Amino acid sequence: MHIPSGFIIRQVANETVAIPTGEAAKGLSGLVALGGSGEFLFELLKEEQTVESLVHALLQNYNVSPATAEADVKEFLQILRENGILIE
């Protein structure tokens, strides 16, 4: 799974957001707020990933338990799915 090309990440009013551009902007109106580990996961999803690879990356870069990492990844992926941003 991955996100489609055409998103840029910017700081807006002290918040990190993903902004759709080009073709990506046609299917999504607005910005995607990326709090906490969201920016990290969003960047990883620019390339093909699995749930397991994302969980592993969180465990390597954040001080969280495996259960927390897995729950965070699944929640983030669900948000992307609900907004039509995830290609599976």
C-alpha positions in Angstrom: 0.0 0.0 0.0 1.1 3.6 -0.6 -0.2 7.1 -1.0 -0.6 8.5 -4.5 2.0 11.0 -5.8 1.1 14.6 -5.7 1.2 15.5 -2.0 3.6 17.9 -0.4 4.2 18.4 3.3 4.3 21.8 4.8 4.2 23.6 8.1 1.0 25.8 8.4 0.3 27.7 11.6 2.6 25.4 13.6 0.9 22.3 12.3 2.2 19.8 9.7 -0.1 19.2 6.8 -0.1 17.2 3.6 -1.4 19.3 0.7 -2.7 17.6 -2.4 -1.4 19.0 -5.8 -2.1 18.1 -9.4 -4.2 15.0 -9.8 -4.3 14.3 -6.1 -6.1 17.6 -5.6 -9.0 16.5 -7.8 -10.0 13.8 -5.4 -9.4 15.6 -2.1 -10.5 19.0 -1.1 -8.6 20.4 1.9 -5.5 19.5 3.8 -4.5 16.4 5.7 -3.3 17.2 9.3 -0.3 15.0 10.3 0.2 15.1 14.0 2.8 13.1 16.0 4.0 10.0 14.0 1.6 10.8 11.1 4.2 12.8 9.2 6.7 10.0 9.7 4.3 7.4 8.4 3.1 9.6 5.6 6.6 10.0 4.3 7.2 6.2 4.5 4.0 5.6 2.5 5.4 7.5 -0.5 6.8 4.1 -1.3 5.1 0.7 -1.1 4.7 -0.5 2.6 3.0 -3.1 4.6 1.4 -2.8 8.0 4.4 -4.8 9.4 7.0 -2.5 7.8 5.3 0.6 9.2 5.0 -1.0 12.7 8.7 -1.9 12.5 9.7 1.6 11.4 7.7 3.1 14.4 9.4 0.7 16.8 12.8 1.7 15.4 12.2 5.4 15.6 9.8 6.0 18.6 9.8 4.7 22.2 6.5 2.8 22.0 5.4 -0.7 22.7 4.6 -3.1 19.8 0.9 -3.0 20.6 0.9 0.8 20.6 2.8 1.0 17.3 0.4 -1.5 15.6 -2.7 0.4 16.9 -1.2 3.7 15.8 -0.4 2.4 12.3 -3.9 0.8 11.9 -5.6 4.0 13.0 -3.6 6.2 10.7 -4.2 3.8 7.7 -7.9 3.9 8.5 -7.9 7.7 8.4 -6.2 7.6 5.0 -8.7 5.1 3.7 -11.6 7.1 4.9 -10.3 10.1 3.0 -9.5 8.2 -0.2 -5.7 8.8 0.2 -4.5 5.2 0.5 -3.8 2.9 -2.6 -3.9 -0.7 -1.6 
